């Protein structure tokens, strides 16, 4: 079908250009210039560049008839170019040079504006380069943004000035999307792009809009609630075939709750409310992608009660006037938990009894403090057989105790001490007067976190 209600380009007598966003087998943009009665065409895998410091590949394809310049619609799957086509931009252009190996033009569109050159590099491969300076204020995507962290606490005394979000029971992921392609990194800057192919949905939906998103990767249990246990099945995979198989069995979703960079503009110093407006305007939803809710102008106690009724982990209170502070744990974000959890560093293990003799029975847990690794108790429940074997494979033996003070002699006599480099998480009921966890239950490993960043969450 043809797009309706659009002004016709070329009214000034200049030849027309069109850029069509093409969701075929691989997302790309078809860049077409009217020349000698046809639309000469190139496929741009990453779209039209705004940054003159970065050239984009342009694959020369077959010419198209001029009538195709307004085409939008679905090409049936199985046909050549099958997929959805939408009009990304169109206008007219001034021609400066046209040879078999180089084309220079000045584009006059609503999105693509300025001087560009296409030049051949061999065979069908060309490059497209922006010759003008980047638009005022433009900044390329940063290489890394370390996520902002929350402190544990209670609901704010006054709801005014705070927004409330669900605390998702997953792992943090910063997603960089440019030209429809994504890179994703965990909280400790580990590249998790291949591990969660579902994150490609963010690139598909953002298209040519460069962005950095902050959010949480979650897996849903049979009851429809986020399940950290389900997510554990995806957190330790590395082989492509294994990831593909497990993705079918345990799919994940990416819940986005912040946008840190958009359309070449950094947003870190902008207040929460403005970043939320930008995020919500993107309309990221559907498939494996969702925009998390933000509750403003309502009592935090009501949001917490609703989260508790749904069996969720808790909520996060965020100052509406606060900027985003990369890598900092700030009181401008407060996590309010419905049930108690604590991230821990494993300092040793003890053997099981009976049929589990010689196998892992319990883990010795510590929390880093000013004097070193402080012992906070042991956990012997919440493990499956596979998890017990996986843990033993991760733990490296150490002859002496890694804890900063002596532990219970009856525990120490049975302990196999290990290097304090493996991080996990437990759920517990309460704490004793000396800070030990009461009735802890193992929740899983946290490969997205480093021992040095673990704190006592009381």
N, C-alpha and C positions, 0 to 999 in steps of 0.2 A: 504494500500500500504506500501511498505518498503522504508525506507530512502536510497537514493543512494549517492555514492561518499563519504561515511564515512569510516574512517579506522576501521578495524575489531578489537574489543577489545579482550583481552585474548591471544594475540600473544605470550606472555611470559609463556604460560601454566597455567596461573592463572584463576580462575573462573571469570565470567563477572558480572557486575552490570549494571543496567539501571534505569534512572529516567525519567518518562514520565509526561509531563504537561497535565492534563486532564480537559478540560472545559466541565464538565458534569453539572448536576443540580446544584452542588456546585463545584467551582474550587478546585482542589487538585492535589497532585503529587503522582504518583504510583512509589514506591521505590521497586526494584526487585533485588534479589540476586540469582545467579545460585547456586543450591545446589541439589545434588542427581538427576541430570538430568532434573530438572524443574527450573522455576523462582519463588522462594518463595517471596511473595508480601505483602507489607503494603501500605495503603493509608495515605499520610501525608497532612492534611488539610492546614498546613502552610509551607510546603516544608522542605528542609534539613536545619537544623540550622547552622549558622556560629558562633554564640555566645555561648560559653560553659556555660554561666550563664542562658541560656534559653533552656529548653527541649521542644520538640514538640511532640504532639500526633501522634501516628502511629497505625492505625487500621489494624490488621492482616486480609488479604483477601485471596481468593482462589489462589492456585498455577496456573501459566501460563506456556505454553510450551516454550522451548528455542527460537523457531522461532519468538516469539512475541517481542524479544528484540529490533528489529529495526522497529517496527510498528509505522507508523505515518499516520494519516488520520482521516476521519469522521465516527463515529459510528452512524447509523441512530437513530434519536429521536424515543423513544418508546421502543428501544431495551435496554438491560442491559448495563449500562455505556454509554448511548447515548451522543454524543458530540464530540468535536474536540480533538484529541490526537496529541501532538508533542513531539519530543525527546529533553528533557531538558539537559540531560548529559548521557554519558555512558563511561565505561572503565572496568578495572578489579580490583580485590581486593585480599588482603591477609587475610586469615581467622585466627583469634586468638582464638576464642571460639564459639562453637555452641551447645546450649542445648535447651530444650523445652521452657525455660523461659528467655534465655539471648543469644544474638549474638554479638560478638565483631569482627570488621573488620577494615582494613586500606584501604580506597578507593583511587584509582588512576584514577581520571577523570579530565576533564578540568575545571569543576566548583566545583564538590564535591571532595575534597582532604583531607586526614587525617584520624585519628582514630575516629571511632564512635561505640557506643554501643546501641543496642535495647534491652529493657527489658520489660517483661510482667508486667502489673499492675492489670489484672483481665479480664477474658473473652477474647474478641478479642482486647481489648485495650492494647497497648504497648506505650512506650515512646522512642524517639530517642534523644541521647545526644552526643554532640561533646566532645571528651576527650582531644583533643589538645587545646592549646591556640588559641584565635581568630587570624585571619590573621593580620599582621603588619598594624597598622594604623586604624584598624576596630573600629568603635564606633556604638553602638546601636542607634536606632531612639530616638531622644529627646522626652520627654513627651509633651512639648509645645514650640512653637516658635511664639512670638508675631509679627504680620506683620509690615514691614517697611512702613512708610507713606510718602506721597508727600506733598509739599507745593504748594499753588496756586501761579501762576505767569504768566509771558509772555514767549514767545519762547526765547531760548538762542540766544545771539547776534551772536555767531559763531557756525555753525552746527558741526564743527569738534569735535570729542570726545563724541558726543551724539547719542543715539538711540531713535527712536520715536515709541510709541505703541498707539493703540486705547484706549481711556478711556471708559471702559465698564460701562453701566448703570445698575449695579447690586449690589450684596453684596460680600464682601471679604470672602474667605474661604481658610484656610490652611488645606490641606488633607494629612494625614499620611497613607501610604499604606505599609503593611507588610504581606507576605504570601498571597497576593491577597485580604486581608481584609482591609477595610478603616475605619479611624476615621476622622471626619471633625469638625473644630471649626471656629466660626466667629471671627470678629475682637476683640470682648470683651471676647474671650475664652469661649463662649457658645457652647455647643455640638450641632451641627446641623446635625449629621450623619443621624438620623432617618427621619428628616424633608425633606431631599433631597436624596431619594434612588437612583437617577440617578448617584450620585457620585461613586456608586459601579463600574461603568464602568472604573474608574481609576485603581482600583485593578485588574479587569479582564485584562486590557491591560498591566499593569506592571508585573503581575504574581508574580514570586518569588523575583523580584528586590525590595528591601526596598527603599522607597523614601518619601520625604516630598515635596509637591508641593504648590505653591502659585498661586492663581488665583481668578476668579470672577464667582459667580453663576448668570446667566442671564436668563430671559424669553423673548421670541420673540413675538412681537405684530403681528397683521394681515398683516402689511406691511413688515414683515421680519426684522425689526429693534429691538434692545433691548428695552424692555418696562418695566420701573420700576413699572407702574401701574399693569401690568400682574403679575409681581413678588410679588407684595403686597398680592396677593391671596394665595401665598405659605408661606409667612413669619410668619404667626401667627398660624399655625396648630400644633397640638400636638398628637391627636388621630391617631392610626395606620390606621384605616379604612378610616378616613377622608383624611389622607395624600395619601393613595393609590388611592382613588377616584379622588382627586384633581390633582394628578400627571398625570392621564389620560387626564384631561381637560386642564391643564396648565403645560405642560412639561417644564423642565429647562435644561440648558446646563452648563457645567463647562468649562470656557476658562482659560487655564493654561498659565501663563506668566513667571514663574520662578521655579527653582528647588533648594531646600535649603539643601538637604541631599540625597545621592544616593549611593546604594551598600555599605553601612557601612562607607561612607566618608562624613564628614560635608563640605558644600560648602559656608558657610556664608562669609568667608574671601576671597573667590575667586572673581575676577572682573566680572562685568556684562557679558562681552563678553564670558568668559569661561562658566559661568552658562547657557547662552543661547545655546552654542554649545552642552552642556550636555543635555539640555532640548530637543533640536531639534533632537538629536540622538535617543531619545526615541520613536519618531514617534507617539505621542499620538493624535489620531484623529478618528473620526467615532462614530456613536451612539450619546451619549450625551456629548462627550468629544471633545475638540478642542485645539490646540496650537495656542495662539494668535500671530499675525504677529509682527515682529520687523523690523523696517525700519532703516537701517544704510547706511551711505554714500549718503543720499538724503537730500534735504533741508527740514527742519521742516515745513516751510511755505507751501510746496506742500502737505505734509501729513495732515496738518491742513485743507487746502482747500478741500482735498478729503473727509475728515471726515465731513466737513460742507455740502458738496454736498450730502452726504449720509444721512444727518439728524442726525448725531451722536453727543454725548455729548461733545467730545473734544479729546485731546490726552495727553499723558504723555511723557515727555522728561526724559531720564535716562542717567546718566554718564556711559560711556562704561568701564571706569577703576575703578568704584566704587564697594566696597563690599556691602553685604546686612547687613543693620543695624537694627536688630530686635527692634520693639517698638519705634523707633525714627522717628520723622518727619524731613526729611533731604532735603536740597536744592539740593542734588544729584538726586532727583526725583522731577520734576516740572510738575504739572497738569495745562494744558492750556485749558480753557473752551471756548466753542463756545457760550453757553448761560449761564447766571448767575444762580448759585444755592447757597444756604446757609443752612447748618445744624443748627437747632435751638432747644432750650429747651422751652417746653410749660410752661408758667407761669400763665395761666388763660384762661377763655373763656367768651364770651358774648352770650346772647340768640338771636335767630332769630326773625323775625317779621312775622306777619300774621299767616299763617298756621304752621309756624315753631316756634311759640311762645312756650317757655319752652324747646325748643331743642337747640342744639349747632348751633350758627350762625357764630361765628368767633373765632379763637384762638389768644391769646395774646402771642407774640413770644419774646424770649430773647436769648442773646448770652453771655456766661460767660466771664467776664473780671477780671481785677485786683481788682475791687471794688465790685464784685458780679455779679448778673445776670442783664445785661443791656438790657432794653426794645428796640426792633428794629421794632415794629409795630404789625399789626394784619393781619390775612389772613382769608378770608371768601369764597374763591372760590377753586374749585378743589376737593370738597368732593362729594361723593355719599352718599345716605341715610344710607347704611350699614356702611360706614366709619365714619359717624357722630355718629352713635350708638356705634361703637367700641371705638371711642375716649372717649366718655363720660364714658364708662365702665372702661377705663384705668386711668382716671384722679381722683386723690384723693383731696378732698377739703382742703383748708387752709384759715383761717380767715383773715390773713394779707397778704399784697402783697409780693411776693418773689423777686420783682425787687429792684435793688440797689438805684434807684432814683424814684421820683414821676413821674407818667405817666399822660397823658392828663386827666384832671378831668372828661371830658365827657365820656371817656372810663372807667375810674376807677369807676364811679358811677354805671355802668352796669355790672361790672366785677365779675365773680366768680373765685377767685384766687385758684390755685392748687399747690401742691407740685412740685417743679421743677425737676422731675425725668424722664419725658417722652421726648424722642428725636424724632424729625421729620425732614423733609427736604422740602424746598420751592424753587420754581423757581420765579425769579423776573426780572423787567426791569432795574431798576437803584436804586440809593440811594439818599436820601435827604441830605442836608448839615449837619443835625444832626444824620445821620447814619441810618435813618429808611428805610425800604425796600419799593420801589415803585411798585405797581401793583403785589404783590406776589400771587402765586397760589400754593396750597398745592400739594405736590408730594407723600407724604406718611410717615408712621412711620419708624423709623430706630432702631429696637430692637437690631441690631448688634452693637450699639454704646452707650457709657455712657455719661452722661451730662458733666463730668469733662474733656473729651477729645475734646469737641466742641470748635472751635476757629472761630474768625472772618475771613472769607476767602477773605476779601479785602487785 
